[in-house]
Amino acid sequence: MRVVLLGFVCFMVFTLFSREVKQGRFTSIDFDVTVKVQDRVGVRMGSFLQDGGGLASPVFSIIVVAILSLLSFKKLRFWMVLIPVAFALMTLAEMYGKSVVHHPAPPFFMLKNPTTVFPTYHVWEEFSYPSGHAARAVFLAIVLFSLTKKRLWVGIGLGIYVCLIALSRIYLGHHWLSDVIGGWLLGGGMSLVAMSAYKEN
C-alpha cells in the first residue's frame, strides 16, 4: 500500500511540476544547465551518450517490457498485465504533457546530431516536456530492481543507467533539465504503481 501511495505522490508532484514548467519558471535554469553540460562533456563521452540513448528508446523499452511481462507470468499473472498497462499509461501521459504543457524544446542549434542516417535519426519536436527517454529509463530501472529482489549492485548499476540517459538527453540538446525531472517523476510514479502489485504478493 505504501508503494502505491508513493507512486500517486510522484504523479501528483509531476502534475504540480508540470504547471510550473508551463509557466516558464525554469527557463533560465534549463538554458544554463544545457550550456554547461554541452561545454563540459568531451567528444568521446558525447559519442557514448549518443549511442547509449537507444537503451531507453521506445522500441527497446517495449521489448524489455514484453520480456519482463513474460518472465513475471509464472510468479504473478496479474502483474504481467500491470507492467504493460502502466507503461502504456505513462506513454499516454507523456504525449498529453507534450500537447498541453507546450514547453519549447531546446533550439535547433543546440542539437548535437541534427542530421544522421536512418534509422538512428532525430526528429526535432516543437515541445519537449516531459522527456520520454527519462521516463522510460526510470520505469525500466524500478521494475528491474524489484524483479532482482532489490540487490544493491543492481540498484547502483540501474542508477548509473538512469543518470546517463538523463545526461544524454541534455547533452544532445533533445531535452531541458526540467523535461528530464518531469520524466523521472512520471516514470517513477507509474513504475511504483506497477511494482506494488508484485510486492504485495
C-alpha positions as CSV (number, residue, x, y, z in Angstrom):
1,M,0.0,0.0,0.0
2,R,2.9,2.4,0.8
3,V,4.4,1.8,-2.6
4,V,1.1,2.6,-4.3
5,L,0.8,5.8,-2.2
6,L,4.3,6.8,-3.2
7,G,3.5,6.2,-6.8
8,F,0.5,8.5,-6.6
9,V,2.6,11.1,-4.7
10,C,5.1,11.1,-7.6
11,F,2.3,11.5,-10.1
12,M,0.8,14.4,-8.1
13,V,4.2,16.1,-7.9
14,F,4.6,15.5,-11.6
15,T,1.3,17.3,-12.2
16,L,2.3,20.3,-10.0
17,F,5.8,20.4,-11.5
18,S,4.2,20.4,-15.0
19,R,2.2,23.5,-14.1
20,E,5.4,25.3,-13.0
21,V,7.2,24.3,-16.2
22,K,4.3,25.6,-18.3
23,Q,4.5,28.9,-16.6
24,G,8.2,29.1,-17.6
25,R,9.7,29.1,-14.1
26,F,12.7,27.0,-15.1
27,T,13.6,28.7,-18.4
28,S,16.9,30.2,-17.2
29,I,18.0,27.2,-15.2
30,D,17.3,24.9,-18.1
31,F,19.3,27.0,-20.5
32,D,22.3,27.4,-18.1
33,V,22.4,23.7,-17.3
34,T,22.3,22.7,-21.0
35,V,25.1,25.1,-21.9
36,K,27.3,23.9,-19.0
37,V,26.7,20.2,-19.8
38,Q,27.4,20.7,-23.5
39,D,30.6,22.6,-22.8
40,R,32.0,20.2,-20.3
41,V,31.2,16.8,-21.9
42,G,34.0,15.7,-24.1
43,V,33.7,14.3,-27.7
44,R,34.3,10.7,-26.6
45,M,31.8,10.9,-23.8
46,G,29.4,12.7,-26.2
47,S,29.6,9.8,-28.7
48,F,29.0,7.3,-25.9
49,L,25.9,9.3,-24.7
50,Q,24.5,9.4,-28.2
51,D,24.8,5.7,-28.7
52,G,23.6,4.9,-25.2
53,G,20.3,6.9,-25.7
54,G,19.0,3.9,-27.6
55,L,18.8,2.0,-24.3
56,A,15.7,4.0,-23.4
57,S,14.2,4.3,-26.9
58,P,10.5,3.4,-27.4
59,V,11.3,0.2,-29.4
60,F,14.0,-1.0,-26.9
61,S,11.7,-0.2,-23.9
62,I,8.7,-2.0,-25.4
63,I,10.9,-5.1,-26.0
64,V,12.1,-5.0,-22.4
65,V,8.6,-4.5,-21.0
66,A,7.4,-7.5,-23.1
67,I,10.2,-9.7,-21.8
68,L,9.6,-8.6,-18.2
69,S,5.9,-9.3,-18.5
70,L,6.6,-12.8,-19.8
71,L,9.2,-13.5,-17.1
72,S,6.7,-12.5,-14.4
73,F,3.9,-14.7,-15.8
74,K,4.7,-17.7,-13.7
75,K,5.1,-15.7,-10.5
76,L,2.2,-13.3,-10.8
77,R,-0.2,-13.3,-13.7
78,F,-1.9,-10.0,-12.7
79,W,1.5,-8.2,-12.6
80,M,2.2,-9.5,-16.1
81,V,-0.7,-7.3,-17.3
82,L,0.0,-4.4,-15.0
83,I,3.5,-3.8,-16.3
84,P,2.5,-3.1,-19.9
85,V,-0.7,-1.2,-18.8
86,A,1.4,1.1,-16.6
87,F,3.9,1.6,-19.4
88,A,1.1,2.4,-21.8
89,L,-0.5,4.9,-19.4
90,M,2.9,6.5,-18.9
91,T,3.3,6.9,-22.7
92,L,-0.1,8.5,-22.9
93,A,0.7,10.9,-20.1
94,E,4.0,11.8,-21.9
95,M,2.1,12.6,-25.1
96,Y,-0.6,14.5,-23.2
97,G,2.2,16.5,-21.4
98,K,3.8,17.5,-24.7
99,S,0.4,18.6,-26.2
100,V,-0.7,20.6,-23.1
101,V,2.3,22.0,-21.3
102,H,3.8,23.4,-24.5
103,H,7.3,23.7,-23.2
104,P,9.5,24.8,-26.1
105,A,12.2,22.2,-26.9
106,P,15.9,23.3,-27.0
107,P,16.6,25.4,-30.1
108,F,17.8,23.6,-33.2
109,F,21.3,25.0,-32.9
110,M,21.8,23.1,-29.6
111,L,21.3,19.7,-31.2
112,K,24.5,17.7,-31.3
113,N,23.2,15.4,-34.1
114,P,20.7,17.4,-36.2
115,T,21.3,15.2,-39.3
116,T,22.0,11.5,-39.1
117,V,21.2,8.5,-41.2
118,F,18.0,6.3,-40.8
119,P,17.2,4.6,-38.5
120,T,19.3,6.5,-35.9
121,Y,17.7,9.8,-36.8
122,H,16.4,12.6,-34.5
123,V,13.2,14.4,-35.3
124,W,13.2,17.9,-33.8
125,E,10.0,18.4,-31.9
126,E,8.5,21.8,-31.0
127,F,7.6,20.8,-27.5
128,S,9.7,18.6,-25.2
129,Y,8.1,18.2,-21.8
130,P,8.3,15.6,-20.4
131,S,11.3,13.5,-21.6
132,G,10.1,10.1,-22.7
133,H,13.6,8.7,-22.5
134,A,14.0,9.8,-18.9
135,A,10.5,8.4,-18.0
136,R,11.2,5.0,-19.7
137,A,14.6,4.7,-18.1
138,V,13.2,5.2,-14.6
139,F,10.3,2.9,-15.3
140,L,12.5,0.1,-16.5
141,A,15.0,0.6,-13.7
142,I,12.4,0.4,-10.9
143,V,10.7,-2.6,-12.4
144,L,14.0,-4.4,-13.0
145,F,15.2,-3.5,-9.4
146,S,12.1,-5.0,-7.9
147,L,12.4,-8.2,-10.0
148,T,16.0,-8.7,-8.9
149,K,14.9,-8.6,-5.3
150,K,16.5,-5.2,-4.7
151,R,20.1,-6.2,-4.9
152,L,22.4,-3.3,-4.1
153,W,24.8,-3.8,-7.1
154,V,21.8,-4.0,-9.4
155,G,20.4,-0.8,-7.9
156,I,23.8,1.0,-8.4
157,G,24.0,-0.1,-12.0
158,L,20.4,0.9,-12.8
159,G,21.0,4.3,-11.0
160,I,24.0,4.9,-13.3
161,Y,21.9,3.9,-16.3
162,V,19.1,6.4,-15.4
163,C,21.7,9.2,-14.9
164,L,23.5,8.6,-18.1
165,I,20.2,8.6,-20.1
166,A,19.3,11.9,-18.4
167,L,22.7,13.3,-19.2
168,S,22.4,12.2,-22.8
169,R,19.1,14.0,-23.3
170,I,20.5,17.3,-22.1
171,Y,23.9,17.0,-23.8
172,L,22.4,16.1,-27.2
173,G,20.1,19.1,-26.9
174,H,16.9,16.9,-27.1
175,H,15.6,18.0,-23.7
176,W,16.0,20.5,-20.9
177,L,16.7,19.6,-17.3
178,S,13.0,20.3,-16.4
179,D,11.9,17.8,-19.1
180,V,14.2,15.1,-17.5
181,I,12.9,15.8,-14.0
182,G,9.3,15.6,-15.3
183,G,10.1,12.3,-17.0
184,W,11.6,10.9,-13.8
185,L,8.5,11.8,-11.8
186,L,6.2,10.3,-14.4
187,G,8.2,7.1,-14.9
188,G,8.7,6.7,-11.2
189,G,5.1,7.1,-10.4
190,M,3.9,4.6,-13.0
191,S,6.5,2.1,-12.2
192,L,5.9,2.2,-8.4
193,V,2.2,1.5,-9.0
194,A,3.1,-1.5,-11.2
195,M,5.7,-2.7,-8.7
196,S,3.3,-2.5,-5.8
197,A,1.3,-5.5,-7.1
198,Y,4.5,-7.6,-7.2
199,K,5.5,-6.5,-3.7
200,E,2.1,-7.3,-2.1
201,N,2.1,-10.9,-3.4
